[in-house]
Amino acid sequence: MMKFGIGQPVPRTEDARLLTGGGRYTDDVSLPGQTHAVFVRSPHAHADIRGIDVAEAMAQPGVLGVFTVADLEADGVQPIPCAAALTQRDGSPYVAPPRPALAKARARHVGDPVAVVVAETLEAARDAAELVMVDYDDRPAITGTADALEPDRPQVWDEAPGNLCFDWEQGDEAAVDSALAKAARVVELEIVNNRVVANPMEGRACLAAVEAETGRLVIHVTSQGVHGLRKQFAQLFGLPEEKFRVVTTDVGGGFGMKLFNYPEYMVCLFAARRLNRPVKWAAERTEGFLSDDHGRDHVSRARLALDGDGRFLGLRVDTVANLGAYLSNYGPFIPTDAGSAMLVGSYTTPAVYVRVKGVFTNTQPVDAYRGAGRPEAAYLLERLIDHAGRVTGLGPAEIRRRNFIPPAAMPYATPMGQTYDTGAFEQNLSDGLELSDHAGLPARKAAARARGKLRGAGIATYIEACAGGGAEQATVQVNGDGRIVLMIGTQTNGQGHETAYKQIIADRLGVPPEDVEVVQGDTDRVSWGAGTGGSRSVPVGGAALAEGAARVVTKATEVAADLLETATVDVEFVEGRFSVVGTDRSVSFKEVAAKAAAQGPVAFTEVARWTPPANTFPNGCHVAEVEVDPETGVVEVVGYTVVDDFGTVVNPLLVMGQVHGGVAQGIGQALQERVVFDPDSGQLLSGSFMDYQMPRAVDVPDIRIKLNCVPSTTNALGMKGAGEAGAIGAPPAVINALVDALSDYGIQHIDMPATPLSVWTAIQARSKAAAE
C-alpha cells in the first residue's frame, strides 16, 4: 500500500512549520506605510445616535481620518446583505433590515461599531477613539430569546413588529397532530440550547490596501473562503470582482464564525481607498466577544408520540431562535433548513413537524458555529429520546434500538426530505456500549457513591447531513521536475488540509508529500472556490482533486506511451510509474513530466470541478460518563467513548484530531460556556475569559474512538464529513450522563451549561422538596 496514500496515518506535514513559528497569520502581514484602525463601539445595547463629534479626535497627532456611516454612504458603500433564502409559513419573505457597516441613527447591541479612527500608530488610534463624542439617547433593550416575542417588549426594528423576523415550518403538521392524538404516551421536554462564542485562538483581523500598480483593492483577512468574500466586496462597493484581491494565509481556527463578511472588513477597505494607505485592524479578545458572530441560542418545546411498545409515531418541535440585532450572512438558514431536517435522527419516526420563529434581540448576530444547526437538532432529539427511555422504563439503549433505521432499509427516505444512503446505527450503539464497558457501570456507580460522588452514563447517537451543496474546484499543475502545485478553493483553518490533499495526490499520482505544494486562500492564484464549511473541504475538494489527478494521468499516459514506444492502451500507471503491460519496461512520473515540459516549465495543468450529487451522512454513537460532587455541584467527565462512521478515511490521525476537538467544544458547551447579558441594560456580562469559561485540557478525558466506516455512495471517494461530528454528539451525551447521575434525586433535565451552581441548586431544590 502507498506509504503516504489514502487511509494512512500520516503526521501533519504543516505542523513543523506551524510549531516552530513559521506560520503566517493575517496579523503577521505588514505593508509599507500601513496605518491602524480602532473602532468606536456603542456602550449601549439600544440607543438612538443623536450626533457624532469627531473634531477633537481628528485634531490628535497621527490621526489620518475619523469616519462614520455618512462617509461610507457618500462613497456608495452598501449595507451588508443576508444571503439566506427563506420563505415564511404564509409564503412571504422574512424581515431583513439593512446592516450598515457602521451604525446608522441607532445602535442595536453593545459593541455595535459606530465610527472608526485611522492613525499612524495603534496607540494614536486608541487615544483618539476615546475622544470621539457620540450623543446617545438610551432606549430599553431586549436580550432574552423567548422573551423577545412577549407583548410590550422593546422593539429592535420598527419593520419587525413583535421582534419577529420569520415564522417558518417544515414537515407534516397534520400527520404529527394525528400521531400525538392517538399516541399511547406523549413525552414532552423544554430545552435551551445556550448561546456560545466561537473564540478561535486567532481572532478576526484584516489588512486592506490599494495596489499601486493596478488600483485594485487588496485585503488580507482571516477567513474560511476568499472567493465568497470577494463577491460580496464587489457587490457592496459596486465594482467588478477583478478589482479586488482577497488573501487568507494561515488561520488559527474558525468554527463557522469566519465564514462571513463583517463590518470591520468593509470599513477598512473603504478607509484604505479613501486614504490611499494600507489599514490594519486586529480584534482584541474582548472586542471579539462584542463583535464576532455567536452560535446556538434556541429555546424549544418538543413533543414525542409513542405507541404502546415505545415506538415513535410522530415528533413536533417548536423553536424560538435568537438571531441577534442584525442578520448575519446566513443567520436565518441555521435554525431552519440547516438543522431541522435532521430532527429525524437515526430513527424511523414516520412524521415530523418543526416550527421555528426567528427573533431580533439587542445582542450580537448569531450564525453558524461548528455543525451549524445539526448540533442543535441532535441535542434536542437525543435529550428527548433519552428522557422518553427513562420515563417509559425502556431505558436509553432499548428505546433507541426499537426505533433505529435498520441497514436493510437503506437508502432510506426520511419524512423531512433527506435520503440516507448508508448507516449501521444499532451496530454503532452496541460497539459504543461494549467499548465503554457499559455493563460495568453499576459497579463504577457503587464505587463512586462510596467516595461521596454520583456517577452516570449517557448515550447519544447522531447523524448529520454535510459535505453536500455546491461544487469545489481543484487545479492540478505538474511542473517539469515532477513537482505538483495544487490550487484549490477550500481554506484551511487548522484542520490539516495540506496533509490530506498531499495524501490524495500521493495515492493518485505516486508523488511523495515533499514534492507537493498546496495553494489556498488567494483569489489571484486560485481562480474559483467555495471555501470551507459544513465538513466539506476534503470530501468535496478532495473529490475534485482526485478528478483532476485522474485527468493528469490520462494526459501523462499519452506521453508515457510515446516514450515507451507503445500504444496508449498498453500502458498502465501504478504507484508513480508508467509500465507496458506484461513487460518490465517502465518510466517514472518525473520522466514523463520532464518530457511533457520540454518546451516550458509546466508539464500538465488540469482543472476539475466536482459537485456532490447529495449530502453525505456521517453518524455514530457517543457514550459519556460523569461524576458529580453533590456538595459542590462540580461535574467531571471521567470517561468518553465514540464510535463513528465517516466512510472512507483519508487519514485516521486527522480524523481523531477532529473528533477530539469537537468533543472538547461539546463538553465546553454542555458544562461551561454561556453568553450572559444583563436583562435590564443589555450589557454583556461574560465578555472575557474571566467570566466566560472555556474547556481546558483537564476538563477533557482520554477519548476512546472506534471507526465503523461504511463508504458513502454519494461521494466520489466514499468519504463522509468528519469535522463537526464531535461537537454534535458530545452535548447530549454529557447532559444525558449528568441526568443519569442525578436520577436518584428525581432530576429529569438540566439545561446547558450545567455549571456547578446550576447542578448544586438543582440538587438542593430536590433535596428540600423530598424533606418536606
Secondary structure, 3 states (H helix, E strand, C coil): CCCCCCCCCCCCCCHHHHHCCCCCEHHHCCCCCCEEEEEEECCCCCEEEEEEECHHHHCCCCEEEEECHHHHHHCCCCCCCCCCCCECCCCCECCCCCCCCCCCCEECCCCCEEEEEEECCHHHHHHHHCCCEEEEEECCCCCCCHHHHCCCCCCCCCCCHHHEEEEEEEECHHHHHHHHHHCCEEEEEEEEECCEECCCCCCCEEEEEECCCCCCEEEEECCCCHHHHHHHHHHHHCCCHHHEEEECCECCCCCCHHHCCCHHHHHHHHHHHHHCCCEEEECCHHHHHHHCCEECCEEEEEEEEECCCCCEEEEEEEEEEEEECCCCCCHHHHHHHHCHHHHHCCECCCCEEEEEEEEECCCCCECCCCCCCHHHHHHHHHHHHHHHHHHHCCCHHHHHHHHECCHHHCCEECCCCCEECCCCHHHHHHHHHHHCCHHHHHHHHHHHHHCCCEEEEEEEEEECCECCCCCEEEEEEEECCCCEEEEECCCCCCCCHHHHHHHHHHHHHCCCHHHEEEECCECCCCCCCCCCCCCCHHHHHHHHHHHHHHHHHHHHHHHHHHHHCCCHHHEEEECCEEEECCCCCEEEHHHHHHHHCCCCCEEEEEEEEECCCCCECCEEEEEEEEEECCCCCCEEEEEEEEEEECECCCCHHHHHHHHHHHHHHHHHHHHCCCCCECCCCCCECCCCCCCCCCCCHHHCCCEEEEECCCCCCCCCCCECCCCCHHHHHHHHHHHHHHHHHCHHHCCCCCCCCCCHHHHHHHHHHHHHHHHC
